[in-house]
Amino acid sequence: MKVPVFCGKDCGGGACPMLAEVEAGRVTRILPNPRSGKWILPCSRGYALASEHYSPLRLRSPLVRRGARGERRAQGAGGLGDFREASWDEALGMVSGRLGEIADRYGPDSVLALVGAGSTGALHSTSALAKRFLSLAKGYTKLWGSYSNGAARFVLPYLLGPEWKMSGFDPATMRHAEMIVLWGANVLEARLGSEIPARLLEAKARGTTVVAIDPRRSQTVDRAATWHITCRPGTDAALMLALLETLLEEGLSKDEWASERSVGFGRLADYVLGRADGIRRDPEWAQPITGVPPEQTRRLARAWAATSPVMLLPGYSIQRTRGGEETYRLTLALQLATGNFGKLGGSTGSLNNRLPTPRIGGMDPLDDPDRPAIPVLHWPDAILGGREADFPTDIRAALIAGGNWLGQGADARKSAKALDALEFSFCLELFPTPTALRCDVVLPVASPLEKEDIGIPWLGNWLAYKPRICTPSASARSDYEIYAELAWRMGFGQAYTEGRDEAAWVATFLAASEIPDIEAFRREGFWLAPEQERCGLADFARDPTAHPLGTPSGKVELESAALADETGGTAIPMWTDPPGGALRDSLLLVSPKVGHRTHSQGGDPESVARTGGHYLSMHPADATARGLAGGEEVRIEGVSGVARAKVRLDEGLMAGVVALPEGPWLPPDAAEFEVSSSPNLLSSTLDHGPAQAPSLHGLRVRVGRIQAES
């Protein structure tokens, strides 16, 4: 029997339609769903659903800490020696009791919602379910911003107004592109939409020029690019300015067209051409910053101007750097300067998934816009510093769900101290992650195969469906079931559930949807909306007078007085040299995603070993200069600490750059961190721009031999 399913992971796909083959009540394999056609395809993350569901590492019982946090005991498998198994009644009673005590003693704002997007779906969204629960439990302190695209989502509303949420493009429009520029976008591994990889490969086969700007020779470069430009991480804004200079200097830019649709294009041109300060931001100026030869920059600018339409797809990596806000101001400027903004087969240069998905019902998370909030980057600083460090609340407890925060947040050592400083924390998890093992109570949650839900894609005009395929064991419950039981214990069960179980909620969502045949949708697991070639802000681009934006000027605000006034930044995008004092003999670190992991899902030691290990990639010339050999374990020193990893020599990596992929789990004991290989042992929560967004690429590190102990 084949049953529809989707994975519901925060991987850049979100709801890839698949089929689960079931024999005698057991899922034997995962297959593509033919109803979704040849474009919308799953990846290895989705195909791993069954192996994850049946993994021996899954938590089998609620766990309660034995003794004080930080008190180390003899460790069993997975570091569980600090815990004892408990009944659901005991564990839920402890959680409800402790939450009530802390809220009564310190106020409801003392509880932090440390929740992410570990599971996505119309119902089983880890973030929405947790926020709804805490909202009804008197209140909480929330996070704002994003580890994924914090700088971009901060700055784009200043440029585009509320229409920034409509500034993406449907993947089907890629068939109209004559050139596609992937700027820091490794879409064959990071996805950026379930349909993007297949559309990109088809475009290359059709003869479309595919430019990949990336310091690494990624899978996307290998399989899809026709032109690879290596640019030093963290310097993309300088290269963008040099491209604009060439376009303007050689008369290749569409100045009048751009000026009709933006404010500040003329002032930006003055800055780029050096009229304001005598410094031309030409390719020669950019070369020592970016490492890109001037002739390469001019060739790209000329090709961009001579080709139409050009689709610019900027990745998230280029804004996960110091000054990352400037990159997305300049991607919009490039598309305006070349007339590709809002054009079919082109793009605005914005985040590519900013288009609405089909109408479907949903559960109100009851979020209060006036609720105390802290930047996601600074959650450990807020716990450790509180009001004395100018945060709005003193955090005493945390609900943790949908994220392995210890390994995925900047400065893992600080994150460990923050988690240990809490008076109480509880976690909803499938596996004994390093974050879960720092909590007081760990509640085992149901897997994707044990939950009915409706899948909302990361990008796309379609929906997916999955029934509950496997009956949850007595030891696992869905997030919804857990919060509902806690809500009943704490006196607001009716308000949380509205008298509905999970099946009733899903039926309610479907009844409110635009799906014409709900029974066919349940049976087939997929519905494709009629409109598949939407181009964000096309009406505005075609007639900016008739279809103005919701900005003060009604146009794209390349010059934003509001941004300058509210942040102390510059009204137009500019390049700022990085501060001095960097590590001597340093290299630039990037921490890319890998195709077989979703962040730290699959980052446990067994999975890492099974998928080929975890390495620091390094150009042979950099290794030779330091007397290092491939396979050698090395010491990596960053501004916030040290890590270790084995070297893998990579001639496809830009010299001066090293790559250490994100996601490997840290050991339970912080004393062992320095012999681990998480890149967030090297990152920092300090020195960030107005978005207060994470800076995880272009970090200065020093790599060398491990000195033998005397």
ABEGO torsion letter per residue (X at the ends): XBBBBBAGBBAGAGABBBBBBBBGGBBABBBBBAAAEAABBBBAAAAAAAAAAABAABBABBBBBBEBBGBBBBBBBGGAAABBBBBAAAAAAAAAAAAAAAAAAAEAAABBBBBBAABBEAABBAAAAAAAAAAAAGEBBBBBEBAAAAAAAAAAAAAAEAAAAAABBBAAAAAABABBBBBGBBAAAAGGEAAAAAAAAAAAAAGBBBBBBBABBBAAAAAABABBBBBBBGAAAAAAAAAAAAAAAAGABBAAAAAAABBGAAAAAAAAAGAAAGBBBBAAAAAAAAGBBAAAAAAAAAAAAABOBBBBBBBAAAAABBGAAAAAAAAAAAAAAAGABGBBGBBAGBBAABBBBBBBBBBBAGBBAABBBBBAAAAAAAAAAEAAAGBABBBABBBBBGBBAAAABBGAAAAAAAAAABABBBBBBABBBAAAAABABBBBBBBAAABBBBBBBABEBBBBBBBBABBBBAABBBAAAAAAAAAAAAGAAAAAAGGBBAAAAAAAAAAABABABAAAAAAAGBBBBABABBBBGAAAAABAAABBBABAAGBBBABBAAAAAAAGBBABBBBBBBBBGBBBGBBBBBBBBBAABBEABGABAAAAAAAGEBBBBBBAAAAAAAGBBBGBBBBBBBAAEBBBBBBBBBAABBBGBBBBBBGBBBBABAAAAAABABAAAABBABGBBAAGBBBABGBBBBBBBBBBBX
